[in-house]
Structures are given as C-alpha cells and as structure tokens.
Amino acid sequence: MGERATRRQAGKFSIRWDEARARQAYAQGRWVRETLADALDRAAARDPGRVLIVDGAVRLDAITLHRQAQVMAAALAARMAPGSVVSFMLPNWHEAAVVYLGATLAGMVASPILPSLRDHDLRFILSDAGTRMIFVPGEFRGHDYPAMLRQVALGMADPPEVVVVRGEGGVKYDTLLEGLAPDRPFAPLDPDTVRLILYTSGTTGRPKGVLHTHNSLHALLRQIGAQWHVEPGDAFLVPSPVSHIGGSIYAFEAPLLLGTRAVLMDRWDPAEAVPLMEAEGITHMAGATPFLRGLLDAARAAGTRLPALKVFICGGASVSPALIEEARAYFARALVSRVYGSTEVPVTTVGALEPGDKALAAQTDGRPGIAEVRLGPGDEICARGPQMLGGYLHPEDEDGAFDDDGFYRSGDQGRWAEGGCLVVSGRIKDLIIRNGENIAPKEIEDLLLAHPAVAEIAIVGLPDARTGERACAVVVPREGQSVDVAGLAALLAEQGVARFKVPEQVVLRTALPKNEAGKVLKHVLRAELSAA
C-alpha cells in the first residue's frame, strides 16, 4: 500500500487513507466539509425555479427535485440503516436522479448498475455490494427486469427489495413514496465517507467495486468546471449511461455543483439529439467515439453547426485524431478534445482546450489536470489525485493496483508529447508481441482510421504457432467498401510505418462489440477469433 497509506473506516467501508495528502486536498479547496446534500438544500433555497434535470416532457426544478429526493430519503431511511447500499439499474431517466440524491440525503451508498447486464453479473454485483434495495424499469428495450430480478433472487441468500419504475412486477416506485413527508431531518454527512460504488467492466476476472467518497467526486466536478469552460446556466446533453462515472456526474452532480442543466437521453439517436441540442441550447457533451461520429454526421445531415455547443469531450475508447480535427473544423465554435481517465481516476487528463491547442487536442490525450501523472516501468501510466478512488470494495483487489507512492497503476501505456500532454498508446495487456517485436494496437488503429474504406477498426493479438502472436484487424468497412491486408499495408507504408506492425489478417464485421459507453470489448473479439 505504500509507506504513507493506511486504511480508514468510512461508514461501513474501509478505504485507503493518506493523511498528508488529505490535508493538502483540504488546504487547496479540492476537498470540502460539505456534501452534495448541502448543495441540494442550497439550490432549493436560493434558486428554487432553476431547472436541473430535463427528461423528455419532465423538467425538474431545484425545489421539486429537492422535495422528491427528501421523500425518497425518508422511504429509504424507513427500510434500512445509514450506510446501506441502494442500487439502481435504470436508463437515463429522471427517477435515477431522485434515487441518487435521496440515497445521498439519507446517508446511503449508491450503486448504479448497467441496464445491459443480465442474471449472472447482476447476481454477483448485488451479492458483492450487499444491496438492500434495487430500482429497475418495468421494461426497457424489450427486457422484463422484474422477471429477471425474480430469477436472480432465487440464487441469493438475502436478496434486495425490488422497486419497479414505470411498470409493474414489484413494489411500485410511486407506492414506495406514498404518504411520506419531505421535511424529515437527516444527520449531517461526513464528506470522507463512501457514497458511490461503481463496478468495473470485468474484462478479466470478476468485476471489482470501485469506492468513491463525497470528496473525490467533489474534486472531480470542480476540476471539470474549471477546465472545460463550464459556466452557470450551461447545459450538458447526457446520452452516456448514468450507471457509468461519466453519465452519473453530468446528470447528478454537475447541476448542483456547477449550476448546469442535465438533458437526459435514454437511447442514443444522433438524429434526435441534434434538434434536442438546438432546442435546449446544449453547451457541453462528453462521450466515446461513436457519440462524436454520430453527432457530427447528424448535424451535417440537418444542416446545422450547433452554434451553442462550446465543448465536446471525447474519451473512453480509441479516438481517431482525424475525427477530432473534422469535428473541430465543422462545429461553429466547439472545442473538441481527447481526454483520458478511468473509473478509478476519472478525468486524469482534461484535454487540450487552450488557445493554440488545436493539434494537441487531436494528436494527444491532453494535459493532466489536478491528478499527478507519471510513467512507471514499461511506460505504464500511473496517476494519483484528489479525485481518485478511495480503494476497492475488497482490499485484496488492491494488491498490485498501486505503486509504493500511492499512484494508481492504470494498465495503460503512454508517452509524453509536446505541451506537457499525454499520449495513451494502448493497454499493456493489449500489447502484441510478434517475433519478439512489440506492437501497440492503438497506434496502428489511429493510423488506419484514415483509410477511406474503414469506418471502425480494432486490432487484437491472436495466438500463432510460428510468430507467437499475429495482429488481426477487425474492420467495419464503410458502406459499399471492402478492406484487405494489402490495402491496409499500402496506407501504413505511405506513412512510414515499420513492416512488422502491419496486420497479417483482416476480419470484416458489420459492428464491433462495445459496452454502453462505446468502449470496444477486445476481450470478446479475442475470444471469438481464437475459437474460430
């Protein structure tokens, strides 16, 4: 754990604690002595009519959201002790914000769960977190969630209570809140206690619960406000899942801590997003490559350059420099930049959004913000900062996750570029070793996205009896186009790329497997192609 890090009890959970760094975070104002509950009280008192959440025809102002969150808090407090875990497996609906803020007021720990997960993963997460109550939709995208929860409960010794939002099949959301007053006083909260558990995608082994405190999220939001040109009255479009760190902070935290408005989309449709952005005056959006690509194409088709959009932050997956340049040139005034981060250390780099940063925004992953970043052995990106996780739910999961100075070991490789910017070159485990030569897939993917026939690409290493591994390019071609090894090799040769880095195999697909944040699931491709 390092020389200075110890463990500290934070409510019902144990977190990593470095007293010297905690004092520094408080002294710098990164950490504060209040919580989001205080910010909600303040918003309701000072600006009750300000709209915080937009969900279709539903527009929740500060006083209404405060009242609904208080009622939710009363319902939760009547059923479980402070510090208990409350999960929600909801789309980007306004009810998710009520659950999140109600859990905060009542001193509970929120645990968002991706709606795309099914029985196996859901049972593990609920059991692992010790969830006492879970909120699910009655139906979403054709899936019966209450029926799934009934099946999941059969395999659990102590299943959670199920509350159904916009449907039937368990305790109804409205029924849960009936007859409760919104004025019950709640105990003050310790900002250094755990308030959020997010599970990693589990690409290797079981998912791990990442613990964030009130203060780690406060530091994260203040950084975003300072670095991404956020002003009171700005509006974020939120199509990224609220069950991910990105979607959750833009939807639940930013409206209270930064004075913004969150406009929710429960299904990403670029053609619907463009008129919504114009109607709502959207100034900010963040998302992975598919969101930016779709938005750019839809804006062109609609004949608008989205003049209100100030910033688009692109991360979470391989981002083509050409796409960043194309978007920045097209949108009327939007600064478009790559960034880098993880659930463990969100927004490790804040992008390149200063005057003269146009090339750096596309060619690099930006400058570190409040996080310290250094490259460890094997050029592994290591980071620590006031926005980093408090630890994992199970302390044994931290073995090897931190270096001796408390830096989180990301598993990503990187290098430094001009202007103090970081370039992420790929995952250490993604590294392909062919005939003893190292090939970083992301480097080649970025170059090959310039091929006119390539819409999307992912390069994975597959076992090879002769060379150890071979590089296989899985390509989604543009409509009416085809791609082969010779064509990719020719483009790389034109760019002066070493011959050993050229993929030896091309597999064409209509789509790449991705999680809900748009990150390509290379482990799925690797398993499918290795078994073929």
C-alpha positions as CSV (number, residue, x, y, z in Angstrom):
1,M,0.0,0.0,0.0
2,G,3.0,2.3,0.3
3,E,4.7,3.9,3.2
4,R,2.1,6.7,4.0
5,A,-1.2,5.0,3.0
6,T,-3.2,3.4,5.8
7,R,-6.8,2.2,6.0
8,R,-9.6,4.2,7.4
9,Q,-13.2,3.2,8.2
10,A,-15.5,5.3,6.1
11,G,-19.0,4.4,7.2
12,K,-19.5,0.7,6.6
13,F,-16.5,0.6,4.3
14,S,-12.7,0.6,4.6
15,I,-10.8,3.0,2.3
16,R,-7.2,3.8,1.6
17,W,-6.1,7.0,3.5
18,D,-3.1,9.2,3.3
19,E,-3.3,11.8,6.0
20,A,-0.8,14.2,4.4
21,R,-2.5,14.1,1.0
22,A,-5.9,14.6,2.6
23,R,-4.7,17.7,4.5
24,Q,-3.3,19.0,1.2
25,A,-6.6,18.4,-0.7
26,Y,-8.5,20.3,2.0
27,A,-5.9,23.1,2.0
28,Q,-6.2,23.5,-1.8
29,G,-10.0,23.5,-1.6
30,R,-10.3,20.3,-3.7
31,W,-12.0,18.7,-0.7
32,V,-14.6,20.5,1.4
33,R,-16.5,20.0,4.6
34,E,-19.9,19.8,2.9
35,T,-21.6,17.3,0.6
36,L,-24.0,17.1,-2.4
37,A,-26.8,17.1,0.2
38,D,-25.8,20.6,1.3
39,A,-25.6,21.7,-2.4
40,L,-29.2,20.4,-3.0
41,D,-30.5,22.2,0.1
42,R,-28.8,25.4,-1.0
43,A,-30.1,25.2,-4.6
44,A,-33.7,24.7,-3.4
45,A,-33.4,27.7,-1.1
46,R,-31.6,30.1,-3.3
47,D,-32.9,29.3,-6.8
48,P,-36.0,27.1,-6.5
49,G,-37.2,27.6,-10.0
50,R,-33.9,26.7,-11.8
51,V,-34.4,23.6,-14.0
52,L,-31.8,21.0,-13.1
53,I,-33.0,17.8,-15.0
54,V,-34.8,17.5,-18.3
55,D,-36.2,14.1,-19.3
56,G,-38.5,14.4,-22.3
57,A,-41.5,16.4,-21.1
58,V,-40.4,16.2,-17.5
59,R,-38.5,19.3,-16.2
60,L,-37.4,19.1,-12.6
61,D,-36.5,22.4,-11.0
62,A,-34.5,22.7,-7.8
63,I,-37.4,22.8,-5.3
64,T,-39.2,19.9,-7.0
65,L,-36.1,17.7,-7.1
66,H,-35.3,18.6,-3.5
67,R,-38.7,17.6,-2.4
68,Q,-38.7,14.4,-4.3
69,A,-35.3,13.5,-3.0
70,Q,-36.3,14.2,0.5
71,V,-39.3,11.9,0.2
72,M,-37.1,9.2,-1.3
73,A,-34.6,9.6,1.5
74,A,-37.5,9.1,4.0
75,A,-38.6,5.9,2.3
76,L,-35.0,4.5,2.3
77,A,-34.4,5.5,5.9
78,A,-37.6,3.7,7.0
79,R,-36.3,0.5,5.5
80,M,-32.6,0.3,6.1
81,A,-29.7,1.8,8.2
82,P,-27.5,4.6,7.1
83,G,-24.6,3.3,5.0
84,S,-26.7,0.6,3.3
85,V,-26.2,0.1,-0.4
86,V,-29.0,1.2,-2.7
87,S,-28.7,0.1,-6.4
88,F,-30.4,1.3,-9.4
89,M,-30.4,-0.4,-12.8
90,L,-32.2,2.4,-14.7
91,P,-31.9,4.1,-18.1
92,N,-31.2,7.8,-18.2
93,W,-34.5,8.7,-16.5
94,H,-35.1,11.5,-14.1
95,E,-36.1,8.9,-11.4
96,A,-32.5,7.8,-11.3
97,A,-31.5,11.3,-10.1
98,V,-34.2,11.2,-7.4
99,V,-32.9,7.8,-6.2
100,Y,-29.2,9.0,-6.3
101,L,-30.0,12.2,-4.4
102,G,-32.4,10.5,-2.0
103,A,-29.7,8.0,-1.1
104,T,-27.3,10.8,-0.6
105,L,-29.6,12.7,1.8
106,A,-30.3,9.5,3.8
107,G,-26.6,8.7,4.1
108,M,-26.8,5.6,1.9
109,V,-24.3,4.4,-0.7
110,A,-25.5,4.5,-4.3
111,S,-24.5,1.7,-6.6
112,P,-25.5,2.2,-10.3
113,I,-25.7,-0.9,-12.4
114,L,-25.7,-1.0,-16.2
115,P,-29.2,-1.9,-17.6
116,S,-27.5,-4.1,-20.2
117,L,-26.2,-6.6,-17.6
118,R,-28.1,-9.8,-17.1
119,D,-28.6,-12.5,-14.4
120,H,-25.1,-13.7,-13.9
121,D,-23.4,-10.3,-13.5
122,L,-26.4,-8.8,-11.7
123,R,-26.5,-11.6,-9.1
124,F,-22.8,-11.2,-8.4
125,I,-22.9,-7.4,-8.0
126,L,-25.9,-7.4,-5.7
127,S,-24.4,-10.0,-3.5
128,D,-21.0,-8.5,-3.6
129,A,-22.2,-5.0,-2.7
130,G,-24.7,-6.2,-0.2
131,T,-27.5,-4.3,-1.9
132,R,-30.6,-3.8,0.3
133,M,-32.8,-2.2,-2.4
134,I,-32.7,-2.1,-6.2
135,F,-34.7,0.1,-8.6
136,V,-35.4,-1.3,-12.1
137,P,-37.6,-0.4,-15.0
138,G,-40.6,-2.5,-15.7
139,E,-39.4,-2.9,-19.2
140,F,-36.7,-1.4,-21.3
141,R,-35.6,-2.3,-24.8
142,G,-37.8,-5.4,-24.7
143,H,-36.4,-6.8,-21.5
144,D,-38.5,-7.7,-18.5
145,Y,-36.5,-6.5,-15.5
146,P,-38.8,-7.6,-12.7
147,A,-38.8,-11.2,-14.1
148,M,-35.0,-11.1,-14.2
149,L,-34.9,-10.0,-10.6
150,R,-37.2,-12.8,-9.5
151,Q,-34.8,-15.3,-11.1
152,V,-31.7,-13.6,-9.6
153,A,-33.3,-13.7,-6.1
154,L,-33.6,-17.4,-6.3
155,G,-29.8,-17.7,-6.2
156,M,-29.3,-15.3,-3.3
157,A,-29.4,-15.9,0.4
158,D,-30.5,-12.3,1.2
159,P,-31.9,-10.7,-2.0
160,P,-32.7,-7.0,-2.1
161,E,-36.1,-5.4,-2.1
162,V,-37.1,-4.6,-5.7
163,V,-38.8,-1.3,-6.7
164,V,-40.2,-1.0,-10.2
165,V,-40.0,2.3,-12.0
166,R,-42.6,2.9,-14.8
167,G,-44.0,-0.5,-14.6
168,E,-45.4,-3.5,-12.6
169,G,-43.8,-6.5,-11.0
170,G,-42.6,-5.5,-7.6
171,V,-43.0,-2.5,-5.2
172,K,-44.1,0.3,-7.5
173,Y,-42.0,3.4,-7.4
174,D,-45.0,5.7,-6.6
175,T,-46.2,3.3,-3.9
176,L,-42.8,3.4,-2.2
177,L,-43.1,7.2,-1.8
178,E,-46.8,7.4,-0.8
179,G,-47.7,9.2,2.4
180,L,-44.2,10.4,3.2
181,A,-43.4,13.9,4.2
182,P,-40.5,15.8,2.5
183,D,-39.3,17.5,5.7
184,R,-37.7,14.8,7.8
185,P,-34.4,16.0,9.1
186,F,-31.3,13.9,8.3
187,A,-28.0,13.7,10.1
188,P,-25.1,15.7,8.7
189,L,-22.8,13.6,6.4
190,D,-19.1,13.1,6.6
191,P,-17.6,14.1,3.2
192,D,-14.9,11.5,3.6
193,T,-17.3,8.6,3.7
194,V,-18.1,6.3,0.7
195,R,-21.1,7.5,-1.2
196,L,-20.8,5.6,-4.5
197,I,-19.8,2.1,-5.7
198,L,-19.2,1.5,-9.4
199,Y,-18.3,-1.8,-10.8
200,T,-15.6,-2.1,-13.4
201,S,-16.4,-3.9,-16.6
202,G,-14.6,-7.1,-15.6
203,T,-12.8,-7.7,-18.8
204,T,-10.5,-10.0,-16.9
205,G,-11.8,-11.9,-13.8
206,R,-14.7,-10.8,-11.7
207,P,-15.9,-7.2,-11.6
208,K,-14.4,-5.0,-8.9
209,G,-16.3,-2.5,-6.9
210,V,-14.7,1.0,-7.0
211,L,-15.3,3.2,-4.0
212,H,-15.7,6.9,-4.3
213,T,-16.3,9.4,-1.5
214,H,-18.2,12.6,-1.4
215,N,-15.0,14.5,-1.6
216,S,-13.4,12.5,-4.5
217,L,-16.5,13.4,-6.6
218,H,-16.4,17.0,-5.4
219,A,-12.8,17.4,-6.6
220,L,-13.7,15.8,-9.9
221,L,-16.6,18.2,-10.5
222,R,-14.6,21.3,-9.6
223,Q,-11.9,20.3,-12.0
224,I,-14.4,19.8,-14.8
225,G,-15.9,23.2,-14.1
226,A,-12.6,24.9,-14.2
227,Q,-11.0,23.2,-17.2
228,W,-14.0,22.7,-19.5
229,H,-15.2,26.3,-19.6
230,V,-18.4,25.5,-17.7
231,E,-20.5,28.5,-16.5
232,P,-23.7,28.6,-14.5
233,G,-26.6,28.2,-17.0
234,D,-24.7,25.8,-19.3
235,A,-26.4,22.6,-20.4
236,F,-25.0,19.1,-20.7
237,L,-26.5,16.6,-23.0
238,V,-26.3,13.2,-21.3
239,P,-26.7,10.2,-23.5
240,S,-23.9,8.2,-21.8
241,P,-25.3,5.8,-19.3
242,V,-25.9,7.3,-15.8
243,S,-24.6,3.9,-14.5
244,H,-21.1,4.9,-15.6
245,I,-19.0,7.5,-13.9
246,G,-19.3,9.9,-16.8
247,G,-23.0,9.9,-17.2
248,S,-23.6,10.0,-13.4
249,I,-21.5,13.1,-12.8
250,Y,-23.0,15.1,-15.6
251,A,-26.6,14.1,-14.7
252,F,-26.5,14.1,-10.9
253,E,-23.6,16.2,-9.7
254,A,-22.9,19.0,-12.2
255,P,-26.4,20.6,-11.9
256,L,-25.8,21.2,-8.2
257,L,-22.1,21.8,-8.1
258,L,-21.6,23.7,-11.3
259,G,-25.0,25.3,-11.9
260,T,-25.7,23.4,-15.1
261,R,-28.8,21.7,-16.5
262,A,-28.7,18.0,-17.5
263,V,-30.7,16.9,-20.5
264,L,-31.1,13.2,-20.5
265,M,-31.4,10.7,-23.4
266,D,-32.2,7.1,-22.6
267,R,-31.3,5.9,-26.1
268,W,-28.6,7.4,-28.3
269,D,-30.1,8.6,-31.6
270,P,-28.0,11.3,-33.3
271,A,-30.9,12.4,-35.5
272,E,-32.9,13.0,-32.4
273,A,-30.0,14.5,-30.5
274,V,-29.4,17.4,-32.9
275,P,-32.8,19.1,-32.6
276,L,-32.8,18.4,-28.9
277,M,-29.5,20.1,-28.6
278,E,-30.7,23.1,-30.5
279,A,-33.9,23.4,-28.5
280,E,-32.2,23.1,-25.2
281,G,-29.1,25.2,-26.0
282,I,-26.7,22.4,-25.2
283,T,-23.2,23.8,-24.5
284,H,-21.4,20.6,-23.4
285,M,-21.3,16.9,-24.3
286,A,-18.9,14.1,-23.5
287,G,-18.8,10.6,-24.9
288,A,-16.9,8.0,-26.7
289,T,-16.1,8.0,-30.4
290,P,-19.5,6.6,-31.6
291,F,-21.2,9.6,-30.0
292,L,-19.0,12.1,-31.7
293,R,-19.1,10.4,-35.0
294,G,-22.9,10.1,-34.9
295,L,-23.4,13.7,-33.8
296,L,-21.1,15.1,-36.5
297,D,-22.9,13.1,-39.3
298,A,-26.4,14.0,-38.0
299,A,-25.5,17.7,-37.6
300,R,-24.3,17.7,-41.2
301,A,-27.5,16.0,-42.4
302,A,-29.6,18.6,-40.5
303,G,-27.6,21.5,-41.9
304,T,-26.6,22.9,-38.5
305,R,-23.2,23.6,-37.0
306,L,-24.6,23.6,-33.4
307,P,-23.6,27.1,-32.6
308,A,-24.4,26.8,-28.8
309,L,-22.0,23.8,-28.4
310,K,-18.9,25.0,-26.6
311,V,-17.1,21.8,-25.7
312,F,-17.2,18.2,-26.8
313,I,-15.0,15.8,-24.7
314,C,-14.1,12.5,-26.4
315,G,-12.7,9.6,-24.4
316,G,-13.5,6.1,-23.2
317,A,-12.3,4.4,-26.4
318,S,-9.8,4.7,-29.2
319,V,-10.3,8.2,-30.7
320,S,-9.1,9.0,-34.2
321,P,-7.1,12.2,-34.5
322,A,-8.8,12.7,-37.9
323,L,-12.3,12.7,-36.2
324,I,-11.3,15.3,-33.7
325,E,-9.9,17.5,-36.4
326,E,-13.0,17.0,-38.6
327,A,-15.4,17.8,-35.7
328,R,-13.5,20.9,-34.6
329,A,-13.5,22.2,-38.1
330,Y,-17.2,21.6,-38.6
331,F,-18.8,22.8,-35.4
332,A,-19.3,26.5,-35.2
333,R,-17.3,27.2,-32.1
334,A,-17.0,23.9,-30.1
335,L,-13.6,22.9,-28.7
336,V,-13.3,19.2,-29.3
337,S,-10.6,17.3,-27.5
338,R,-9.5,13.8,-26.5
339,V,-9.2,13.1,-22.7
340,Y,-8.1,10.1,-20.7
341,G,-9.4,8.7,-17.4
342,S,-10.9,5.6,-15.7
343,T,-13.5,4.8,-13.1
344,E,-10.6,4.7,-10.6
345,V,-9.1,8.1,-11.5
346,P,-11.8,9.9,-13.6
347,V,-10.6,12.7,-15.9
348,T,-6.9,12.0,-15.4
349,T,-6.2,14.4,-18.3
350,V,-8.5,17.3,-19.0
351,G,-7.8,17.6,-22.7
352,A,-6.2,20.4,-24.6
353,L,-8.7,23.3,-24.7
354,E,-6.4,26.4,-24.6
355,P,-5.8,28.8,-27.5
356,G,-3.4,27.2,-29.9
357,D,-4.1,23.6,-28.8
358,K,-5.9,22.5,-31.9
359,A,-3.2,20.0,-32.9
360,L,-2.7,18.8,-29.4
361,A,-6.4,18.2,-28.9
362,A,-6.4,15.7,-31.8
363,Q,-3.0,14.1,-31.6
364,T,-2.7,13.7,-27.8
365,D,-5.0,12.8,-24.8
366,G,-4.4,16.2,-23.2
367,R,-2.7,17.6,-20.1
368,P,-3.1,16.3,-16.6
369,G,-5.5,18.4,-14.5
370,I,-5.5,18.0,-10.7
371,A,-4.0,14.5,-11.0
372,E,-0.3,13.8,-10.9
373,V,0.7,11.5,-13.7
374,R,3.9,9.7,-14.2
375,L,5.1,6.8,-16.4
376,G,6.2,3.7,-14.5
377,P,8.0,0.6,-15.7
378,G,7.0,-0.4,-19.2
379,D,5.7,3.1,-19.7
380,E,2.7,2.3,-17.6
381,I,0.5,5.3,-16.9
382,C,0.3,5.9,-13.1
383,A,-1.9,8.6,-11.5
384,R,-3.0,9.9,-8.2
385,G,-5.0,12.9,-7.2
386,P,-7.9,14.1,-5.1
387,Q,-10.5,12.7,-7.5
388,M,-9.1,9.1,-7.3
389,L,-10.9,6.2,-5.8
390,G,-10.9,5.6,-2.1
391,G,-10.0,2.0,-2.9
392,Y,-11.8,-1.2,-3.9
393,L,-14.6,-2.8,-2.1
394,H,-12.4,-5.7,-1.3
395,P,-8.9,-4.6,-0.1
396,E,-7.3,-7.7,-1.6
397,D,-8.2,-6.3,-5.1
398,E,-5.7,-3.5,-4.4
399,D,-2.8,-5.9,-4.5
400,G,-0.6,-4.6,-7.3
401,A,-3.1,-1.8,-8.2
402,F,-1.0,1.0,-6.5
403,D,2.7,1.7,-6.5
404,D,4.7,2.5,-3.4
405,D,3.8,6.2,-3.6
406,G,0.1,5.6,-3.9
407,F,-0.2,6.1,-7.6
408,Y,-2.9,4.0,-9.3
409,R,-1.4,1.7,-11.9
410,S,-3.7,2.0,-14.9
411,G,-2.5,-0.9,-17.0
412,D,-2.3,1.6,-19.9
413,Q,0.8,2.5,-21.7
414,G,1.7,6.1,-22.6
415,R,4.3,8.6,-23.6
416,W,4.7,12.4,-23.1
417,A,4.3,14.8,-26.0
418,E,4.8,18.5,-26.5
419,G,3.0,20.9,-24.3
420,G,3.0,18.6,-21.3
421,C,0.4,16.4,-23.0
422,L,0.0,12.6,-22.5
423,V,-0.5,10.2,-25.4
424,V,-2.1,6.9,-24.5
425,S,-0.5,4.2,-26.7
426,G,-2.7,1.2,-25.6
427,R,-3.3,-1.4,-22.9
428,I,-0.3,-3.3,-21.6
429,K,-2.3,-6.5,-21.9
430,D,-3.3,-5.5,-25.5
431,L,0.4,-5.4,-26.5
432,I,1.0,-7.8,-29.4
433,I,4.4,-9.4,-29.3
434,R,5.2,-10.8,-32.8
435,N,8.6,-12.4,-33.4
436,G,9.8,-10.6,-30.3
437,E,8.7,-7.2,-31.6
438,N,6.2,-5.1,-29.6
439,I,3.2,-3.8,-31.5
440,A,0.9,-1.3,-29.8
441,P,-2.6,-1.8,-31.4
442,K,-3.9,1.7,-30.7
443,E,-1.0,3.4,-32.6
444,I,-1.9,1.4,-35.7
445,E,-5.7,1.8,-35.2
446,D,-5.4,5.5,-35.2
447,L,-3.4,5.5,-38.4
448,L,-5.7,3.1,-40.2
449,L,-8.8,5.1,-39.4
450,A,-7.6,7.4,-42.1
451,H,-8.2,4.7,-44.7
452,P,-11.2,5.8,-46.8
453,A,-12.9,2.4,-46.6
454,V,-12.5,2.0,-42.8
455,A,-15.4,3.1,-40.6
456,E,-14.2,1.3,-37.4
457,I,-11.3,-0.9,-36.5
458,A,-9.9,-2.9,-33.6
459,I,-6.6,-4.8,-33.7
460,V,-6.2,-7.8,-31.5
461,G,-3.4,-10.3,-31.0
462,L,-4.2,-13.9,-31.8
463,P,-2.1,-17.0,-31.0
464,D,0.3,-18.0,-33.8
465,A,2.4,-21.1,-33.8
466,R,5.1,-19.5,-35.9
467,T,5.4,-16.0,-34.6
468,G,3.9,-16.3,-31.1
469,E,1.1,-13.8,-32.0
470,R,-0.3,-12.3,-35.1
471,A,-2.1,-9.0,-35.5
472,C,-5.7,-9.3,-36.7
473,A,-7.5,-6.2,-37.8
474,V,-11.3,-6.4,-37.2
475,V,-12.8,-3.9,-39.5
476,V,-16.2,-2.4,-40.0
477,P,-16.0,-1.1,-43.6
478,R,-17.8,2.0,-44.9
479,E,-21.0,1.3,-46.9
480,G,-20.2,-0.3,-50.2
481,Q,-16.5,-0.6,-49.4
482,S,-14.1,-3.6,-48.7
483,V,-10.8,-3.8,-46.9
484,D,-8.0,-6.3,-47.2
485,V,-4.5,-6.8,-45.8
486,A,-2.8,-5.3,-48.9
487,G,-4.9,-2.1,-48.7
488,L,-4.0,-1.6,-45.1
489,A,-0.4,-2.3,-45.7
490,A,-0.2,0.2,-48.5
491,L,-1.6,3.0,-46.3
492,L,0.8,2.2,-43.5
493,A,3.7,2.1,-45.9
494,E,2.8,5.5,-47.2
495,Q,3.0,6.8,-43.6
496,G,6.4,5.2,-43.0
497,V,5.2,2.5,-40.5
498,A,7.5,-0.4,-40.0
499,R,6.5,-3.5,-41.9
500,F,6.3,-5.7,-38.7
501,K,3.4,-3.5,-37.4
502,V,1.2,-4.3,-40.4
503,P,-1.8,-6.6,-39.5
504,E,-1.4,-10.0,-41.0
505,Q,-5.1,-10.8,-41.0
506,V,-8.3,-8.8,-41.7
507,V,-11.8,-9.8,-40.5
508,L,-14.8,-7.9,-41.7
509,R,-17.7,-7.2,-39.3
510,T,-20.9,-5.2,-39.5
511,A,-20.3,-3.9,-36.0
512,L,-17.7,-4.2,-33.1
513,P,-18.8,-5.4,-29.7
514,K,-18.9,-2.5,-27.3
515,N,-20.1,-1.7,-23.8
516,E,-22.7,1.1,-23.2
517,A,-20.0,3.8,-23.0
518,G,-18.8,2.9,-26.5
519,K,-15.6,1.1,-25.5
520,V,-14.7,-1.8,-27.8
521,L,-14.7,-5.1,-26.0
522,K,-11.4,-6.5,-27.3
523,H,-11.5,-9.5,-25.0
524,V,-14.8,-10.6,-26.7
525,L,-13.2,-10.3,-30.2
526,R,-10.1,-12.1,-29.0
527,A,-12.1,-15.0,-27.6
528,E,-14.3,-15.3,-30.7
529,L,-11.5,-15.2,-33.1
530,S,-9.2,-17.5,-31.1
531,A,-12.0,-20.1,-31.1
532,A,-12.8,-19.8,-34.8
